[in-house]
Amino acid sequence: MEKILCRHGRQDARPSLTPLNTGTRLLTSKDSDTGSQPLKPVSLQLYQSAVGAPMYAMLGTRHDIAYAVGIGSQFNRTPV
């Protein structure tokens, strides 16, 4: 997991007992009100890599991150 965080520039991320609170709802740019600041486009390949790498870890050893990875993977086709 440390290698994954470094690869995506998140090496300074703080650990958490619960990676994502149950009931958290992520929004796409179409769902959110972005009146004040437009969202920057996201590289589809980079996003899919950032979600896919922890998914591999989740399947083998890190079942505690399943909910967070599952929510993030819902945006694999159109992240923004």
MORAQUI-V83899 format. One record per backbone hydrogen bond with DSSP energy under -1.0 kcal/mol. CO is the residue of the C=O (numbers start at 0). NH is the residue of the N-H. Records with the same first field share a line. If there is no record, write none. Layout:
CO=NH + NH
//
This chain:
0=4
1=5
2=6
3=7
4=9
5=8
9=12
20=23
27=31
42=46
43=47
44=48
45=49
46=50
47=51
48=52
50=54
51=55
52=56
53=57
54=58
55=59
56=60 + 61
61=64
62=65
64=68
65=69
66=70
67=71
68=72
71=74
72=75
//
